[in-house]
Structures are given as C-alpha cells and as structure tokens.
C-alpha cells in the first residue's frame, strides 16, 4: 500500500515536471492529436487496464477518429485506428525510422539483459536489429517452416496429440486447451533443440514463465518497479515475482542453452539453438569485436520464442478451434475441401494448402473475428509530423487491431463470423492487394512484423486439417443445456495480451 502511495506521489511530481517542460518545448510538429482529456493530472490512467484496453480504445476511436491520443500521467499513448495509418506509421519512408522502436520496460531491462533479443529490442532501425531478424528468420527457416523434415515432426506431434484426444471416446466431454498446450510445448522444444525435451515439468515451466512475464509486464508492475527498482531485492510480492522469474529463466537457460551446448556437434543443426550456437562459434573464431551472439543474446532469443511463439500460437489455434466448434457448417465446408484435395487415405501436407482456400479463409476469419492480436507498443523516438498530426517524442504508439478488425466501414458485418468475406466469387482467396486483405493486420507490419508468421500459419493449417479430416468437434453443454458463447464481446472470450477463449469443454465425433 505504502509502495503504491509513494509511486503515486512520485508520478505526480514527475508529471508536473514533464508537463512544464513539454509546455516550454512545444515544437509545432503538426496539430494536436484528438482524444479524451481524462481526469486532471492522471489523464486516462485508471481506465487503462489490460483486459479492457480494446474496449476503451475502440470507444475513443469511434468518438475521435483515425488517430487518438490518451495521456497517462506524463506519458502519451497514441492509437492508430485504421490499417492505412498503421501501414503508413510502420512502413512509410517518412515515418518508419521514428515509429518502430520499443519502449524500455522493467522486464526487458532486467530479464532480457538490457532489452536484448528481438521483441524487446529498443531500436527498430538499428543494424543489430536488422541482423538479428535476418538470422532469426534464417534459423527458423532452416529448421522451422522451410524443411519437410519439420513437417514430418509436426505430423508426428499431431498424431501424438490426436492419440490423446482419441482417448476421449465419441461424446465424452474433455478440455481441449491443456492438450493443445502440451502439444505446442513439445513442438517448441523440437524447434529449439531438435528433440522432444519437454517433460511435463518443462511444459509447466513454459506456461508459468509466460504467466509470470504477463504479470511483471503489466503497466502497474512496470511503473512501480521503475520508480522503486530496489523492491526487486526485498521480501513482498514484487521481489518474490522477480525472484520467481529469475529462477525460471535459469531453468530455461539450462534446458535450451547449457544442455544444447554440451551436446553440440559442429556441422549438425538439430534446431534453432544449434543454428544460433553455430553463429556464436563463428563470431568467436573470427575474433569479432562487439559480438552479436553472446550467451545473453541467445537466452533473450529463447525467451522470445517461448513468449512470441507459444502464447500467440496457442491463442490463434484455440480461436480457430473455438469458432469452428460453434460453426459446424464450416467444419463441413473444410471437410468437403479435404475430401476433394487430400482424400481419406493420406494425411494433409503443406503442399495441399494452396488448394484449400476455405480452410485458409476460416483461419483468417477466426483471427479477425476474435482478433488474436498481440498488444505490443512501438515508441516514437522523435517528434513526428504524422499525416498532419503531432506525435510527440517518447509517445507509445499502438496499432488498434481490435478496432481495425471490427470496423463496420471496412467489414460491413464485423460481428458476424463469415469466412467467405476472404474469398472471391470462384471461391479463391482474395488477392493480397484487396482492401479486406490489407485490413487484416494480425501479424503487424513493417520492420517489427512477426518473424514467425509463416511458421505459425503452416502449423495451424496442419493441426486443423489433420483433426478435421478425422473428426467433427462440438461444444459441450452443461446440465442446463447451455454452452460457451463464441462472440468476441462475450465473457467466454478473454482479451489480455492476446485474445483467446477461456477454458472450454468439447467432444468429438468420428467422421468415418
Ligand atoms: C498466430 C501466431 C502469431 C501471431 C498472431 C503473432 C503476432 C505478432 C505481432 C502482432 C507482432 C508484433 C508486431 C509489431 O510490433 O508491430 C509479433 C512480433 C514477433 N513475433 Fe509473432 N505472432 C505469432 C507467432 C509467432 C511465432 C510462432 C514466432 C516464433 C517462433 C513469433 C515470433 C515473433 C517475434 C520474434 C516478434 C518480434 C519481432 C520484432 O520486434 O522485430 N511469432 N508477432
């Protein structure tokens, strides 16, 4: 309580100081961005809650237009409310160098060794960030989405997962999310080190780590720790969370880095970690000054994959599964496609993917409808005149994905699940330059665009195609006959860093 009080007083003092300073330095970089005034001194601080952010941001978008600014104490937060503005901010030559940095966070500085890795990397246009992205993408491709060997591994993992699902006989109700989490954790471990190293204990480690980062990454925790970093060393909830996270970080390092280095064989790339270790050894042998691939960097990249790779993919797959479960007609449509393209005597492969536009459209629509989107801030590193508006230096710039994906002007019927919107009259996927495709921004854009998109989408295809080839999936009903509701506005859907359904029960029925 005392800590919260002190942090409040410090914040107010800091705010007054910065407000006076910003008054003195008004640079006239365009007109002020419209937005709510909020309450004196605090601005919109009290409505800025993670689970409610999408509603608040959408409400302000509807009221103020394509760009909205909120004030949280002394800080400014801008929401970009159209795909066009997001694209311009992150990709246009005039703005991209100024709007692709990330804010400094307590988590990044303390647990990613000074914001190393990709996600927390502070400078979106630094040569190091460019180099890292290139290597990360190459490492993922070398093992992740570029090689048929990985497809075989995914298929084996899907078979294992389906065995677990199969234990639940027709009509027997079960929870799907823990099974999916387990399966994705196994895949993560194969992607990282080439073998299924994830015991049950490791599966819990991944998900506990994610949960703890979510907690440490909340605006409240972040603000308090920035004001009182010494709390890290004291007893109490803040220190205890930090110590817990530190212990988990050590366990992840042991699992993916120490053990991988011990069994490393030059010339043999078993997974992403071997690729990175190989690059590290190359830098050492070349006696390179200012090395990129230090152990700290390698760990930060491990954390990136655990965070960015697991939480998002779990959410995206759960969303698609949830939508399909509630729209049986689309299960049938995909099954018609599967019967025509794949038949019943072999497994679906990634080569079938471009002949299955309905499955692709359902995947895209479920991501739009429930908006898996990650809440990831960019930071303005300069005062920018953005399309006539003044974005001040150090403003947090968010893409308002929720609003963009539910904007009635774009989608017409945004609250209806209708995958056909992504198909043309012949049933083919709309071309990339179609306005609807351009408004689908689930993986971000430009320099910070998701490096795992291709891997994530191919995995989703294989999981869904394999399951639907064999089964139909139904939502379970409780004793009163009611079941969970698949609607982005329903309380059965949870919007946090990503959006996904709350734990739900289902049952399956064999197709043949
Ligand atoms: C359906 C699943 C996924 C979704 C919806 C998703 C979405 C996103 C989004 C919205 C961003 C931020 C873009 C921005 O800041 O403007 C991002 C960044 C990132 N994603 Fe993904 N992602 C997914 C899967 C993955 C996977 C499987 C991996 C890796 C194995 C991955 C690795 C990353 C990394 C490293 C970044 C940071 C890039 C940077 O800051 O330069 N993601 N992702």
Boltz pocket constraint, residues with backbone or C-beta under 6 A from the ligand:
constraints:
  - pocket:
      binder: B
      contacts: [[A, 118], [A, 119], [A, 120], [A, 133], [A, 304], [A, 305], [A, 308], [A, 309], [A, 310], [A, 312], [A, 313], [A, 316], [A, 372], [A, 373], [A, 374], [A, 376], [A, 377], [A, 441], [A, 442], [A, 443], [A, 444], [A, 445], [A, 447], [A, 448], [A, 449], [A, 450], [A, 451], [A, 452], [A, 453], [A, 455], [A, 456], [A, 457]]
      max_distance: 6.0
